[in-house]
Amino acid sequence: MSASPDDGIARVAFDDRGLVPAIIQQWDTREVLMLGWMDAEALRRTLTEGRVTFWSRSRQEYWRKGDTSGHIQLVRGVRLDCDGDTVLVAVQQVGAACHTGDRTCFDADDLDPVIGGRP
């Protein structure tokens, strides 16, 4: 018998605003696509509907990626990190993940760090 979504949600360490960061990753290539925010209801919807739902901090409402653009995120897996304070959502991304139209939100400016050597 599989665990209920509420069992997993109960393990999440939501912040003082009731939110948890959700890292969205392409399921097969492991490419990091974006970061969004979820409250318990957004996570419940994500776990039970097969599409990723977020909580918009600016608009104070739920939203699903692709409802207006068609660039949907189909859930392939959801994991909780070791501290319970971050969710990793593996998706099949259809179209662009970023609101700018780019595949990922992380192909903007490179900060040019010093590359570490071997320890």
N, C-alpha and C positions, 0 to 999 in steps of 0.2 A: 504494500500500500504506500503510495507516495505522500509526502508531507503536504500540508495545506500551505498556500501562499502566506497566510498569517503567521505560520511557524517561522518562516524565513524573515518576514518583516519584523517580527518581535526581536530578532537578533541584531537589527540595525541600530547603530548608535547615531541617531539623528542629532543635529546641532541644536542650539537654543532657539532657532527659528523653525525647528521641525523639518529641516532639510538635510539631504545627503548628496554629495557630489556623485554623478554618474558618468564614468568614462565610457565613451562609445567607441567600440573597436570592430573593424571588419573581421568577421569570424574566420575566414580562411587565410588571409594574408597577415593578420594581426596588426594591420595599419591602424594607428590611433586617429579617429575621425573628428571627435569633438568632445566637449564636456558640457553636461547639462545638470540641472538640479531636479531632485525628486523629493516629494514628501511621501508619507505612507500610502496615500491614495494613488499617486502617480506610479509608485512602485507596484502596488497591487494591480493596477491596470496593465502595466508592462508584463507582469508575471502571468496574467490570465487572458490577455487579449491577443498576444502575438505581435503587437506593434509597440514601439517605445513611446511612452507618455512622459512628459516633463511638467514641472511646475515653473511658470514664468515669474521670476522675481520682480520684473518691471511691470508686467501687466496684471499680476496677481490672479492668474488663471491657468488652467491646464491647457496643454497643447501637444499635438502629435506631429512629429516631423513628417512633412509631406502632405498634410491635409490640404494645403493650398498650392504647393509647388509640385506635388507628385513625387518628390524625392523621399520616398518612405524608408523606414528602417524596420526590417522584419527580424524579430527576436530569434536568435539561434542558441543563446545561453545567457545566464545571469549568475554572477559570482559575487560574494562578499569578501572584502579583504580581511586580513588577520585581526585588525582592530575593530572591524565592523562599522567603520566610518566612511567607507567608500564602496561604491558598487561598480562592477565592471560588466558592461552589457555587450555581448558579442552579437553582431547584427549582420544581415545581408543588406548592404546599403544599395538602394536603387537611386541612381542619379547622384547629385552633389550632396555632401553632408553640411557644408558651410552655407550660411545665408548669403555669402558673396558669390556663390556659384562655383566655388572651388571644391574639389573632391574632399578635402579635409580642411579643418580650421587651422591646421598647423603647418601650412606651407607659406606663411607670411614671412616676416623678417627673421632671418637667422641672427642670433645675438653674438655670433662669432666667439664662442668660448675657447679658452685654451684647452687643447685636447690632452687629457691625462695619459701618462705613460704607464708602463707596467709597475705594479707595486714592488 
